[in-house]
Amino acid sequence: MLLRYLAFFVPLCLASAQQGSLSGPSLGYFFDPHGQALRRIWGIPGSAIAGNSLDLGFPAAQAIFSPAQDYALVVAGDGSVNLVLLGPTGFTTQLVPALPPAPDKIAVSPAGHSAAFRYGTSVKILTGLPSSLDRLEEIDTLALPGAPATLAISDDGAILLVSVPDNAQTSSAGGVFVLSRGDSGPRLLAAKAASDLSFLPESHDALIADEAANSVTVVQDVAGSATSQWTFVDDRLPAPSLARASLDGQRILLGSAENNLVALLDRNGTNPVFMPCACSPDRAGPLSNLVYQLTDPGSGLLWILDLSQDPRLYFVPIAPVTGESQ
């Protein structure tokens, strides 16, 4: 069924794209690493296609969107970091001069007010986004046992969570560490590295996914009492690789790349709904208030989760087109 649908739909997408820019309802923007561009998804869940690339004036080597999709942080081919403001009728691009070029990793806070940029053993925090581009702080992570593999930043920019894997060469044990504004060094939060880290919106509570323990835990006030609020373990979701809160903070999105499954929980970790997916979910970036991107656009497809009614998974064909301003 999927192959027959693609055989009909992809040529239609190509024909539509060749006729010029599309218009109508939009699900939001995504980063196309193959085309090195930002692109819009036109249509509605179940009947959507990828539009042409935005003409930023430079190739995009890396990009991450704010949860509200009002801006994107884009690393250009030359390494420069740019803020792309996204509006209903167009976009503007602005260089972020306070940031060094070519960050290794970028993480945006749950409401998009702050962002963390890792450069080797240091992390720079940009707050006041998207209106301010010069409120910059630096956190030295040299005291960590290794380079952070995963980052999470709170909305106020005061708390940074990092996951450091074990280092076999130096026999250093990794884990999850908390770095707070004004503290002298990192504090160990969990003795095992996390497969995913994220904060809940407008709080210092965090989600920690642990593939080895097959668990996802909400830790309340990570920089203070660091109390475990609840832990979710279910044999149907082995090795969770993804754990994010919805935009309103009332639902928790989980994913397992091991068995191609997506799960949806209530805010308190109860009432799980499991959804098999012909994909390996590796992200939960909001495209709109109730639609989330679950994968990169690999093999010509991008998978999304629609929460507008009963939760459903859909794919979006990604035709290789470029060159339009919208």
C-alpha positions in Angstrom: 0.0 0.0 0.0 2.8 2.4 0.9 4.7 1.7 -2.3 1.6 2.1 -4.5 0.8 5.4 -2.8 4.4 6.6 -3.3 4.3 5.6 -7.0 1.3 7.9 -7.4 2.1 10.7 -5.0 5.8 11.4 -5.6 5.4 12.1 -9.4 2.5 14.4 -8.4 4.8 16.2 -5.9 7.5 16.6 -8.6 5.0 18.0 -11.1 3.6 20.4 -8.6 7.0 21.6 -7.5 8.1 22.2 -11.1 5.1 24.5 -11.6 6.3 26.9 -9.0 5.8 27.8 -5.3 3.0 26.1 -3.5 0.4 27.8 -1.3 -2.3 26.9 1.2 -2.2 25.3 4.7 1.3 24.6 6.0 2.5 22.2 8.7 5.7 24.1 9.3 9.4 23.9 8.3 12.0 21.2 8.4 15.8 21.0 7.6 16.7 19.0 4.6 20.3 17.9 5.1 20.6 16.4 1.6 19.5 19.6 0.0 21.3 21.7 2.7 18.3 23.9 3.0 15.2 24.8 5.0 11.9 23.7 3.4 8.2 24.1 4.2 5.7 21.3 4.4 2.5 22.2 2.6 -0.9 20.6 3.3 -2.4 18.7 6.2 -1.5 15.5 7.9 -2.2 12.6 5.6 -2.0 14.8 2.5 1.1 16.9 2.7 4.2 17.5 0.5 7.5 19.2 0.9 7.9 22.6 -0.8 10.9 24.1 -2.4 13.9 25.3 -0.4 14.1 28.7 1.1 16.7 30.9 -0.6 18.8 31.8 2.4 21.7 32.9 0.2 24.0 30.1 1.6 23.9 26.3 2.0 22.7 25.1 5.4 25.1 22.7 7.0 23.1 22.4 10.3 19.8 23.8 11.5 17.5 23.6 14.5 14.0 25.2 14.9 12.4 26.8 17.8 9.5 24.8 19.1 7.1 27.6 18.0 8.8 27.6 14.6 9.2 31.4 14.7 12.9 31.1 14.1 15.7 28.7 13.2 19.3 28.6 14.1 21.3 27.8 11.0 24.9 27.0 10.6 26.0 28.0 7.1 28.5 26.1 4.9 31.3 28.5 6.1 30.5 27.7 9.7 28.8 31.0 10.6 25.8 30.8 12.9 22.7 32.6 11.6 19.2 33.4 13.0 16.5 33.0 10.5 13.2 34.6 11.6 10.2 32.8 10.1 7.0 34.6 9.5 3.7 33.8 7.7 4.7 35.9 4.7 8.4 35.5 4.5 11.7 35.3 6.4 14.8 37.3 7.3 18.3 36.2 8.0 20.7 37.7 10.5 24.2 36.7 11.5 24.8 36.0 15.2 28.2 37.7 15.6 28.6 36.8 19.3 29.0 33.1 18.5 32.1 31.4 17.1 31.7 29.5 13.9 31.0 25.8 13.5 29.4 24.6 16.8 29.5 20.8 17.3 26.0 20.6 18.7 23.0 22.9 19.2 20.1 22.5 21.6 17.1 24.8 21.9 15.0 25.1 25.1 11.4 23.8 25.2 9.8 27.2 24.6 12.7 28.5 22.5 13.9 31.3 24.8 17.5 29.9 25.1 19.9 27.8 23.1 23.1 26.0 24.0 26.1 25.6 21.6 28.8 23.1 22.2 32.3 23.9 21.0 34.6 21.0 22.0 34.9 21.3 25.8 33.0 24.5 26.3 29.3 25.4 25.9 27.9 28.8 25.1 24.4 29.8 26.2 22.4 32.3 24.2 19.3 33.7 26.1 16.5 36.1 25.2 15.8 34.5 21.9 14.8 35.5 19.3 14.8 39.2 20.1 18.3 39.3 21.7 21.4 38.0 20.1 24.0 39.3 22.5 23.0 37.8 25.9 25.7 35.2 25.8 27.3 33.2 28.7 29.9 30.5 28.6 30.1 27.3 30.7 33.4 25.5 30.9 32.8 21.8 30.7 36.5 20.9 31.1 35.8 19.2 34.5 33.5 16.7 32.8 35.0 13.2 32.2 34.5 13.7 28.4 32.8 15.7 25.7 29.0 16.0 26.1 27.2 13.8 23.6 23.7 15.2 24.4 22.7 18.7 25.7 19.5 20.2 27.2 19.0 23.8 28.2 16.2 25.2 30.4 14.1 28.0 29.1 15.7 30.6 31.4 19.1 29.5 30.3 20.2 28.9 34.0 20.5 25.1 33.9 22.4 23.0 31.4 22.1 19.2 31.4 24.7 17.1 29.6 25.2 13.4 29.0 28.7 12.1 28.8 29.4 8.5 27.6 31.9 6.2 29.2 35.4 6.7 27.9 37.1 3.3 27.4 40.5 4.8 26.5 40.8 6.7 29.8 38.5 4.3 31.9 36.5 7.4 32.8 32.8 6.8 33.8 30.3 9.0 32.1 26.8 10.0 33.3 24.3 12.8 33.3 25.6 16.1 34.8 24.0 19.3 35.8 25.8 22.7 35.3 24.1 25.7 36.9 24.6 29.4 36.4 27.1 30.6 39.1 28.1 27.1 40.2 31.8 26.2 40.3 31.5 22.9 38.5 29.3 20.1 37.3 27.2 17.9 39.6 26.5 14.3 38.8 22.8 13.6 38.4 22.8 10.0 37.0 25.6 7.5 36.9 24.7 6.3 33.4 24.8 8.3 30.2 21.4 9.1 28.8 20.1 8.4 25.3 18.1 11.6 25.4 17.7 14.7 27.6 15.1 17.4 27.6 13.5 19.9 29.9 9.8 20.4 30.4 8.6 23.9 29.3 9.3 26.8 31.6 10.7 24.6 34.4 13.8 23.0 35.8 12.2 19.5 35.6 13.8 17.2 33.0 13.2 14.0 31.1 16.0 11.4 31.1 15.9 8.5 28.7 18.1 5.5 29.6 18.4 2.9 26.8 20.3 0.5 29.1 17.7 0.5 31.8 14.8 0.6 29.3 13.4 3.6 31.2 12.3 7.2 31.0 12.4 9.3 34.2 11.1 12.8 35.1 13.5 14.4 37.6 12.0 17.4 39.4 14.2 20.5 40.1 17.4 19.0 38.6 19.6 21.7 40.1 18.1 21.5 43.5 16.4 18.6 45.2 16.6 16.5 42.0 13.7 14.3 43.0 12.5 11.5 40.8 8.8 12.2 40.0 8.0 9.1 38.0 9.8 6.4 35.9 8.2 4.7 32.9 9.3 1.2 32.1 7.4 -1.0 29.6 8.6 -4.1 27.6 6.8 -2.7 24.6 9.2 0.2 24.5 12.7 -1.2 24.8 15.8 1.0 24.7 14.0 4.4 24.5 16.0 6.7 22.4 13.7 9.7 22.5 11.9 11.6 25.3 10.3 15.0 24.8 7.4 16.9 26.3 4.7 18.4 24.1 4.5 22.1 23.6 1.9 22.5 26.4 3.8 20.1 28.7 0.8 17.9 29.1 2.0 14.9 27.1 5.2 13.0 26.8 6.5 11.7 23.5 8.7 8.7 23.6 10.4 6.7 20.8 12.4 3.6 20.4 14.7 3.2 17.4 15.2 -0.4 18.4 11.7 -1.6 17.6 10.4 1.4 15.5 7.8 2.4 18.0 6.4 5.7 19.2 4.6 6.1 22.6 2.5 8.9 24.0 2.0 9.3 27.8 0.1 11.7 30.0 2.1 14.3 31.9 2.3 12.1 35.0 3.6 9.1 33.0 0.4 7.1 32.8 -2.0 6.0 30.0 0.5 5.0 27.4 -0.5 4.7 23.8 1.8 2.7 21.5 2.1 3.3 17.8 4.3 1.2 15.5 6.1 3.2 12.8 7.9 2.2 9.6 10.6 4.5 10.8 13.3 4.9 13.5 12.1 7.9 15.5 15.0 10.2 16.4 13.4 13.5 17.2 10.2 15.1 18.4 10.4 18.6 16.9 7.2 20.5 16.8 6.1 21.5 13.3 2.9 23.1 14.6 1.1 23.1 17.9 -0.2 19.5 17.5 2.1 18.0 14.8 5.6 16.7 15.4 8.5 15.7 13.2 9.8 12.3 14.2 12.6 11.6 11.6 15.0 13.3 9.3 13.9 13.1 5.6 15.8 9.9 4.8 15.0 7.8 1.8 12.6 10.4 0.4 10.3 10.3 3.4 9.7 12.3 6.6 7.5 10.9 9.4 5.2 13.0 11.5 2.9 12.5 14.5 -0.5 14.2 14.5 -2.1 14.8 17.9 -5.0 16.9 16.7 -7.5 14.1 17.3 -6.6 10.4 17.9 -2.8 10.2 17.7 -1.8 9.1 14.2 1.5 8.7 12.3 1.8 9.9 8.7 4.7 10.2 6.2 5.5 13.1 4.0 7.2 12.5 0.6 10.2 14.6 0.1 10.8 15.4 -3.5 14.3 16.7 -4.4 13.5 20.3 -5.5 15.2 23.6 -4.7 15.3 27.2 -5.7 12.2 28.9 -4.6 12.0 31.8 -2.0 9.1 30.1 -0.2 
